[in-house]
Amino acid sequence: RLGPMAMASGTLPEGFVLYFTSIGAIRKEADDCRRLRLLLHILKIQYNEADVGELQFLRNKLSQYSGTTALPQLFAGNTYLGGYDELQRMEDDGLLKEHLLKHGYKEVANFRKVHPFTGEPMEEEAG
């Protein structure tokens, strides 16, 4: 996970970064964060995470790129790719992988499996 200092410079980190909140006070945001993690997991997208739920100044910085302080937000570097609703709509229409390919998406064979709800690494099942 990325800490607040990763965004202290003038630009956002490279690669796919999911900005989310671990605060459950706003149910829609918490549910959307969980759902977007699951979608990224299903698509086998490797990404970093940054919990900005309690860091209003970072949410404000993100809004300079995305136009919103709502979470979650998926970025590729400084490029806002969408929040849960937009990305799920693209997936439903069969357009999400194409959208992500334009921004460096590559499916990897040795995908790091994470728990879709917590984002924590999962142990491989013995078979």
ChimeraX commands (.cxc) that place a marker at each C-alpha (Angstrom):
marker #1 position 0.00,0.00,0.00 radius 0.5
marker #1 position 1.09,3.51,-0.71 radius 0.5
marker #1 position 1.38,5.99,2.12 radius 0.5
marker #1 position 0.50,9.69,2.05 radius 0.5
marker #1 position 4.09,10.65,1.22 radius 0.5
marker #1 position 3.83,8.82,-2.12 radius 0.5
marker #1 position 1.59,11.69,-3.26 radius 0.5
marker #1 position 3.58,14.48,-1.64 radius 0.5
marker #1 position 5.34,15.33,-4.90 radius 0.5
marker #1 position 3.51,17.19,-7.66 radius 0.5
marker #1 position 2.46,14.02,-9.49 radius 0.5
marker #1 position 0.68,10.81,-8.64 radius 0.5
marker #1 position 2.56,7.47,-8.55 radius 0.5
marker #1 position 3.01,5.51,-11.79 radius 0.5
marker #1 position 1.04,2.37,-12.54 radius 0.5
marker #1 position -2.46,1.47,-11.46 radius 0.5
marker #1 position -3.36,2.89,-8.06 radius 0.5
marker #1 position -6.67,2.38,-6.30 radius 0.5
marker #1 position -7.45,5.23,-3.92 radius 0.5
marker #1 position -9.96,3.97,-1.38 radius 0.5
marker #1 position -11.24,4.37,2.15 radius 0.5
marker #1 position -11.19,1.86,4.97 radius 0.5
marker #1 position -13.73,3.97,6.86 radius 0.5
marker #1 position -17.14,2.34,6.79 radius 0.5
marker #1 position -19.12,5.42,7.87 radius 0.5
marker #1 position -20.34,6.14,4.35 radius 0.5
marker #1 position -21.81,2.83,3.29 radius 0.5
marker #1 position -21.89,3.44,-0.47 radius 0.5
marker #1 position -18.20,4.42,-0.52 radius 0.5
marker #1 position -17.21,1.40,1.59 radius 0.5
marker #1 position -19.29,-0.96,-0.59 radius 0.5
marker #1 position -17.95,0.58,-3.81 radius 0.5
marker #1 position -14.35,0.21,-2.60 radius 0.5
marker #1 position -14.95,-3.47,-1.84 radius 0.5
marker #1 position -16.69,-4.03,-5.18 radius 0.5
marker #1 position -13.96,-2.32,-7.20 radius 0.5
marker #1 position -11.30,-4.42,-5.48 radius 0.5
marker #1 position -13.26,-7.51,-6.44 radius 0.5
marker #1 position -13.58,-6.34,-10.07 radius 0.5
marker #1 position -9.82,-5.67,-10.27 radius 0.5
marker #1 position -9.17,-9.09,-8.73 radius 0.5
marker #1 position -11.41,-10.82,-11.30 radius 0.5
marker #1 position -9.62,-8.99,-14.14 radius 0.5
marker #1 position -6.22,-9.92,-12.66 radius 0.5
marker #1 position -5.04,-6.34,-12.53 radius 0.5
marker #1 position -1.99,-5.66,-10.39 radius 0.5
marker #1 position -2.31,-2.38,-8.58 radius 0.5
marker #1 position -1.19,-0.46,-5.55 radius 0.5
marker #1 position -3.58,0.92,-2.97 radius 0.5
marker #1 position -3.68,4.14,-1.01 radius 0.5
marker #1 position -6.12,4.59,1.85 radius 0.5
marker #1 position -7.04,8.28,1.67 radius 0.5
marker #1 position -10.29,8.08,3.62 radius 0.5
marker #1 position -9.11,10.25,6.50 radius 0.5
marker #1 position -6.81,12.47,4.43 radius 0.5
marker #1 position -9.00,15.22,3.03 radius 0.5
marker #1 position -6.06,17.12,1.56 radius 0.5
marker #1 position -5.17,14.06,-0.56 radius 0.5
marker #1 position -8.78,13.59,-1.62 radius 0.5
marker #1 position -8.78,17.23,-2.68 radius 0.5
marker #1 position -5.58,16.64,-4.68 radius 0.5
marker #1 position -7.19,13.64,-6.41 radius 0.5
marker #1 position -10.18,15.78,-7.29 radius 0.5
marker #1 position -7.89,18.06,-9.31 radius 0.5
marker #1 position -7.42,15.10,-11.68 radius 0.5
marker #1 position -10.80,13.38,-11.39 radius 0.5
marker #1 position -13.26,16.17,-10.63 radius 0.5
marker #1 position -14.61,14.34,-7.56 radius 0.5
marker #1 position -13.65,13.54,-3.97 radius 0.5
marker #1 position -15.84,10.41,-3.95 radius 0.5
marker #1 position -14.05,7.10,-3.46 radius 0.5
marker #1 position -12.91,4.72,-4.81 radius 0.5
marker #1 position -10.91,6.16,-7.68 radius 0.5
marker #1 position -8.66,4.20,-10.03 radius 0.5
marker #1 position -5.73,5.99,-11.63 radius 0.5
marker #1 position -2.94,5.09,-14.04 radius 0.5
marker #1 position -0.31,7.64,-13.07 radius 0.5
marker #1 position -2.00,11.04,-13.33 radius 0.5
marker #1 position -4.82,9.69,-15.51 radius 0.5
marker #1 position -8.18,9.14,-13.82 radius 0.5
marker #1 position -9.70,5.91,-15.11 radius 0.5
marker #1 position -12.93,6.01,-13.14 radius 0.5
marker #1 position -14.74,5.14,-9.96 radius 0.5
marker #1 position -16.64,1.95,-9.28 radius 0.5
marker #1 position -19.84,2.93,-11.11 radius 0.5
marker #1 position -18.04,4.02,-14.30 radius 0.5
marker #1 position -15.69,1.03,-14.38 radius 0.5
marker #1 position -18.45,-1.50,-13.66 radius 0.5
marker #1 position -20.58,0.05,-16.42 radius 0.5
marker #1 position -17.63,-0.32,-18.84 radius 0.5
marker #1 position -17.19,-3.94,-17.76 radius 0.5
marker #1 position -20.91,-4.63,-18.27 radius 0.5
marker #1 position -20.60,-3.17,-21.79 radius 0.5
marker #1 position -17.46,-5.22,-22.55 radius 0.5
marker #1 position -15.29,-2.09,-22.82 radius 0.5
marker #1 position -13.24,-2.11,-19.62 radius 0.5
marker #1 position -10.23,-4.18,-20.74 radius 0.5
marker #1 position -9.91,-2.03,-23.88 radius 0.5
marker #1 position -10.04,1.11,-21.70 radius 0.5
marker #1 position -7.37,-0.29,-19.38 radius 0.5
marker #1 position -5.13,-1.48,-22.27 radius 0.5
marker #1 position -4.80,2.16,-23.37 radius 0.5
marker #1 position -3.26,2.90,-19.97 radius 0.5
marker #1 position -0.79,0.02,-19.62 radius 0.5
marker #1 position -2.95,-2.91,-18.51 radius 0.5
marker #1 position -1.25,-6.28,-18.89 radius 0.5
marker #1 position -2.65,-9.54,-17.61 radius 0.5
marker #1 position 0.11,-11.39,-15.80 radius 0.5
marker #1 position 0.55,-15.13,-15.40 radius 0.5
marker #1 position 1.80,-14.95,-11.81 radius 0.5
marker #1 position -0.96,-12.67,-10.56 radius 0.5
marker #1 position -0.70,-11.79,-6.87 radius 0.5
marker #1 position -3.90,-13.13,-5.42 radius 0.5
marker #1 position -5.50,-10.87,-2.85 radius 0.5
marker #1 position -8.59,-11.28,-0.77 radius 0.5
marker #1 position -11.31,-9.44,-2.70 radius 0.5
marker #1 position -12.78,-7.82,0.39 radius 0.5
marker #1 position -9.71,-6.96,2.46 radius 0.5
marker #1 position -7.07,-6.59,-0.25 radius 0.5
marker #1 position -4.68,-8.71,1.82 radius 0.5
marker #1 position -2.46,-11.30,0.07 radius 0.5
marker #1 position -3.95,-14.79,0.03 radius 0.5
marker #1 position -2.09,-18.06,0.39 radius 0.5
marker #1 position -2.22,-20.40,-2.57 radius 0.5
marker #1 position -4.43,-23.43,-1.95 radius 0.5
marker #1 position -2.56,-26.71,-1.72 radius 0.5
marker #1 position -3.84,-29.01,-4.40 radius 0.5
marker link #1:1,2 radius 0.2
marker link #1:2,3 radius 0.2
marker link #1:3,4 radius 0.2
marker link #1:4,5 radius 0.2
marker link #1:5,6 radius 0.2
marker link #1:6,7 radius 0.2
marker link #1:7,8 radius 0.2
marker link #1:8,9 radius 0.2
marker link #1:9,10 radius 0.2
marker link #1:10,11 radius 0.2
marker link #1:11,12 radius 0.2
marker link #1:12,13 radius 0.2
marker link #1:13,14 radius 0.2
marker link #1:14,15 radius 0.2
marker link #1:15,16 radius 0.2
marker link #1:16,17 radius 0.2
marker link #1:17,18 radius 0.2
marker link #1:18,19 radius 0.2
marker link #1:19,20 radius 0.2
marker link #1:20,21 radius 0.2
marker link #1:21,22 radius 0.2
marker link #1:22,23 radius 0.2
marker link #1:23,24 radius 0.2
marker link #1:24,25 radius 0.2
marker link #1:25,26 radius 0.2
marker link #1:26,27 radius 0.2
marker link #1:27,28 radius 0.2
marker link #1:28,29 radius 0.2
marker link #1:29,30 radius 0.2
marker link #1:30,31 radius 0.2
marker link #1:31,32 radius 0.2
marker link #1:32,33 radius 0.2
marker link #1:33,34 radius 0.2
marker link #1:34,35 radius 0.2
marker link #1:35,36 radius 0.2
marker link #1:36,37 radius 0.2
marker link #1:37,38 radius 0.2
marker link #1:38,39 radius 0.2
marker link #1:39,40 radius 0.2
marker link #1:40,41 radius 0.2
marker link #1:41,42 radius 0.2
marker link #1:42,43 radius 0.2
marker link #1:43,44 radius 0.2
marker link #1:44,45 radius 0.2
marker link #1:45,46 radius 0.2
marker link #1:46,47 radius 0.2
marker link #1:47,48 radius 0.2
marker link #1:48,49 radius 0.2
marker link #1:49,50 radius 0.2
marker link #1:50,51 radius 0.2
marker link #1:51,52 radius 0.2
marker link #1:52,53 radius 0.2
marker link #1:53,54 radius 0.2
marker link #1:54,55 radius 0.2
marker link #1:55,56 radius 0.2
marker link #1:56,57 radius 0.2
marker link #1:57,58 radius 0.2
marker link #1:58,59 radius 0.2
marker link #1:59,60 radius 0.2
marker link #1:60,61 radius 0.2
marker link #1:61,62 radius 0.2
marker link #1:62,63 radius 0.2
marker link #1:63,64 radius 0.2
marker link #1:64,65 radius 0.2
marker link #1:65,66 radius 0.2
marker link #1:66,67 radius 0.2
marker link #1:67,68 radius 0.2
marker link #1:68,69 radius 0.2
marker link #1:69,70 radius 0.2
marker link #1:70,71 radius 0.2
marker link #1:71,72 radius 0.2
marker link #1:72,73 radius 0.2
marker link #1:73,74 radius 0.2
marker link #1:74,75 radius 0.2
marker link #1:75,76 radius 0.2
marker link #1:76,77 radius 0.2
marker link #1:77,78 radius 0.2
marker link #1:78,79 radius 0.2
marker link #1:79,80 radius 0.2
marker link #1:80,81 radius 0.2
marker link #1:81,82 radius 0.2
marker link #1:82,83 radius 0.2
marker link #1:83,84 radius 0.2
marker link #1:84,85 radius 0.2
marker link #1:85,86 radius 0.2
marker link #1:86,87 radius 0.2
marker link #1:87,88 radius 0.2
marker link #1:88,89 radius 0.2
marker link #1:89,90 radius 0.2
marker link #1:90,91 radius 0.2
marker link #1:91,92 radius 0.2
marker link #1:92,93 radius 0.2
marker link #1:93,94 radius 0.2
marker link #1:94,95 radius 0.2
marker link #1:95,96 radius 0.2
marker link #1:96,97 radius 0.2
marker link #1:97,98 radius 0.2
marker link #1:98,99 radius 0.2
marker link #1:99,100 radius 0.2
marker link #1:100,101 radius 0.2
marker link #1:101,102 radius 0.2
marker link #1:102,103 radius 0.2
marker link #1:103,104 radius 0.2
marker link #1:104,105 radius 0.2
marker link #1:105,106 radius 0.2
marker link #1:106,107 radius 0.2
marker link #1:107,108 radius 0.2
marker link #1:108,109 radius 0.2
marker link #1:109,110 radius 0.2
marker link #1:110,111 radius 0.2
marker link #1:111,112 radius 0.2
marker link #1:112,113 radius 0.2
marker link #1:113,114 radius 0.2
marker link #1:114,115 radius 0.2
marker link #1:115,116 radius 0.2
marker link #1:116,117 radius 0.2
marker link #1:117,118 radius 0.2
marker link #1:118,119 radius 0.2
marker link #1:119,120 radius 0.2
marker link #1:120,121 radius 0.2
marker link #1:121,122 radius 0.2
marker link #1:122,123 radius 0.2
marker link #1:123,124 radius 0.2
marker link #1:124,125 radius 0.2
marker link #1:125,126 radius 0.2
marker link #1:126,127 radius 0.2
view
